[in-house]
Amino acid sequence: GPRVGSVSPFNMALIGEPRPVIKMTLYDIDPDGGNNTIEPEESGLNESSIVLEVDGEVIYGWEYDATKRSLTYQPGYNLGEGIHSFRLLNFEDKAGNQGVDTMHYFVVDATPPMIVGVVPSANSTNIGIGTSNISIAFSEPMDRNSVEGAVSIYPSDKVSLTYPTWSNGDRTVTFEIARRDFGTGLEWDTDYLITVDSNTQDLAGNMLSAYYNGEAFAWWS
């Protein structure tokens, strides 16, 4: 009988698109292939039997491509943030065999992340030259790679940021400050600037809500 193969979004996927394309590939089990081999070219789906459910409601307006054996549906409205579900309530092959589908879930997160704190804080003064790290806190869990490549410190000819570590459920990143001259701590009477560019993303792929310019960190001691 017919089966559901691949689905998109995959189960419990975290996505930033409020109108995601829901896609399902449908198959028949090949009785001659042994071990329930899936053979899409032998599928004989009865298209009129398909009933799609999204968030507990029967949905119309889906499209079925018999060549690719795929069903596609995109909501005409933005889904709210949070968990959503979809499944096929009914589908049959041309012999009348009933297909069985489980519930599939995904999570919509379309809210851009924000920076909610920086240590040392913006416009700080009288920061000790022994300061050896900076921390940046975000409003939600972040994609580590996107953040680590997006944070810069100036003057870059004197210092750099190294060895990022994460805490608070991937909401806070801490960098060590390394001197270019291999010295320790900060230099006397020097202004430092921290920037985070807009390539920074949360786990759903939402970009940082705005370019963050940390203004001047006047670190004096």
N, C-alpha and C positions, 0 to 999 in steps of 0.2 A: 504494500500500500504506500501512499504518498508520505513523504517526510519533509520536515523543514531542515535545510542545510545551514548555510551561513546566514547570519543576521547582522544588521547594522542599524543603529549602534549596538555594539556587543554588550553583553549583560553587565549591568552596573557601570557602564562607561560614564565618565564625567565629561560633559561637552559644554562649550560656550555658545553654541548656536541655538537660539530660541525656537527656530523652525527647522529642526533636523529632518533630513531625508531618511525615512524608514525603509529599509530594503531587506527582503527575505528571498532566499533561493529555495525553490521547491523541487523535490525529487520523487521518483518512484524507486522502490527497492527492487533490484534486478533478481528475479527468481532463479536465473541461470548462472549468476556470477559466484554463488557460494558465499557464505559468511556475510550475508546481507550487503553485498557490494552495492554501492550507490552509483547508479548510471544515469546521469541527467538526460542523455540523448534518448533514453527509452521511456522518459516520463510521458504519461498520458493524462495530464491533469484536466479535470472538468472545470474550466474557468468560471462557469456560472455558479459553482458551488462555493466559491471563496467568500468568506465572511471575516473581515478584519475588525479587530477591536483595539481601540487606543484609549487608555485611561478609563476603561470600563464601558465605553460607548462604541456602538457599531458605527464604523466609518465608511463613507462612500467617497468616490473620487480617486481611488487607487488605480494604478496601471499595472497590467500584467504583460510581460514580454515572453511569449511562448517559445521564442528561439533561445533566449537566455535562461528560461525557466525562472524568471525573477519577478517579484511583486515589489512595486515602489509606491510610496505615499509620502507627500510632504504637507504638513498642516498649512492651512491658509491664514493662520494666526500665530502669534507668539505663545508658546507654552510658558506657563509660570515656572519660576525657579523651584527646584526640588525634584522628587522622584516621580517618574512617569513609567507607564507600562504599555506593552502591546503584545498581541498574540493573534493567531488565527483561530477563531471560534469554530470554523468549519472549512474543510476542503476535502475533495474527493478525487480519485482518479476516474478514468472513463469506465472502469468496471464497477464503480460504485463503492470501492473500498474507502473507508473513512480514514483521514489523516489525524494525527494527534500532535498537538503543539503545547509546549509549556509557556508560562508567562515570561516575558523578557522585560528587563528594567533598565532604565538609564536615568542619569541625573543631569538636569540643566542648571548650569551656573553661568549666567551672562553678566554678572556684576564685575567690573574691572577692579583689580586690587588697588589698595592705597598704601602709602607709607604712613604709619601711625606713630613712629618714634625713631629717633636717631640718638645714639650716645657716642661721643659727647653731643649735646644738643646744639641746634643751630644758634649761631651768634654767641657761642660760649667764649668766655675769656678766662684768662688766668688758669689755663689747663696745664698741668704739670708736664715737664718734658719727659717724665717717665711713662707717660701714656703710651701703651703698646698695642691697643686694638680699638676698633670701632664696631658698633653694632647697629643694624638697621632692622626695625620691626615692621611687618606688613599686616594688613587686615585679615589675611587668610593664608592657608598653606600655598607655597610657591613652587614653581618649577626650578629646581636648584641650578641646573645648567644655565638657564636664561638669566638668572640673577647674578651668578658668579662672573659671567662675562659682561655684565652691564654696569658694574659699580667701578668708579674711578676716583682717584685722589690726586689732587694738585697741590703743590708743584710736583709733577710726575718725574722731573729730573732729580728730585731729592728723595722721594719716598714712593713705595708701591704697596699694594694690598696683597697679602698671601694667606694661605692656609685657612680657607673659609670653613667654619663649623656651624652646624644648624641646631636649633633648639625650638621649644614651644611648638612642637608639631609642624616643623618646617615653616614657621611664621617669622622666625628671627634668625638672621645670619650675622656672624661675627668674623671679622677679618683681623689678622695680625698686620701691624704696620712695620714694613721693612725699610730701613735706610739704604739708599743707594751706595753710600760710602761705608756700609757695613757697621756703622755705629749703632748705638741703642737709643731708643726713645726719640723724641722730637727735637727739633732745633729751636734755639732761643729766638724770640721776637719774630715769629714767622706765622703768616696766615695760611690755613689749609682749607681746601674746598673739596667736599664730597659730592659727586653727582651720580645719579642712577638714570640710565637712559630708558627710552620707551620700549625697548625690546624685552624688558622684564615681563614675564607672564606668570599667571597662576596655573594651577594644574589643569584647568579647562581650556587654557590657551588664550584667555583674556589678557590684553595688554594693560600695562600700568595706566591708571586713569589720566595721568598727566606727567610730562617730563618734570622730574624732581631736581631742582637746583638747591643744594643744601646751603646756599649763601656762604658767607665767609665764616669759617671756624677760626677764630683768632685764638690760637693756642700760645699763650704767654706763660712764662713762669719766672 
